Amino acid sequence: MTKAEIVVLARNGFNIKQIENISAGEVKEIFNDSINKSNLKRINEGLEKKKYKVLTYWDKDYPIYLKNIWNPPLFLFYKGNFSLLQNKSLAVVGSRKITEYGKRATEYFVSTLKKHFVIISGMALGVDSVAHWNSLGSTIAVLGSGVDFCYPKSNRVLYKKILDTGCIISEYFPWESPKKEYFPMRNRIIAGLSEGVLIVEGKIKSGTMITAKYSVEFGKDVFAVPGGIFNENSEGPNFLIKNGAIPVTTPDDIIYYYF
């Protein structure tokens, strides 16, 4: 079975065991469908033109951290330097509506942490973008769209900069535009790829807290930057600290934890 066929099967809802046990006849029947044929053709054309690459769950280079979570993506499309995933990695996430405190904290932590970790984030506005900008050359963006689709569009320059020296990853067809339901699923990949996650800012009900929740479920280390009690963007980190997350006030708090 080709990688492109595995991708289409997975996007049709087939799980690991089903794909491993599917017969040649069943594969043929599935790809008689016009939509599946079209998707298969587009993927193969993109691979042939080297517009992107794809890694499946069964490939030896599939990230071991991600393979060990309970719901790993069965494939990853990527552009750029995928070998970055062989290095120690840390997720840095937070609010899209970043405060000046959040911006300064992200810059402060990431400027040092990038020397020891590959920084993983979601290329969203706010904390994600600041984390990527301050770790160019050692950063990975996990998208809630296909790898050919820059979202938000205002991050076009950042998208290109990451491609130059970093890596962009997605579990969606390369041409897919973002959908609301894609972002929580994207967050599980951010958590799964990382040894730990640093929560800078975020409200209690936010995508940031979804990433934190996945990190706890996956047995990852959760670090949180404490914030003011009247700052709603610090509600998430402060809540996490009260419930067992590791409070950090300097990059060394994280570095000494691992080294």
Buried (B, 14 or more C-beta within 10 A) or exposed (E): EBBBBBBBBBBEEBEEEEBEEBEEEEBEEBBEEEEBEEBBEBBBEBBEEEEBBBBBBBEEEBBEBBEEBEEBBBBBBBBBBBEBBEEEBBBBBBBBBBBEBBBEBBBBBBEBBBEBBBBBBBBBBBBBBBBBBBBBBBBBBBBBBBBBBBBBEEBEEBBEBBBEEBBBBBBBBBBBEBEEEBBBBBBBBBBBBBBBBBBBBBBEEBBBBBBBBBBBBBEBBBBBBBBEEEBBBBBBBBBBBEEEBBBBEEBEBBBEEEE
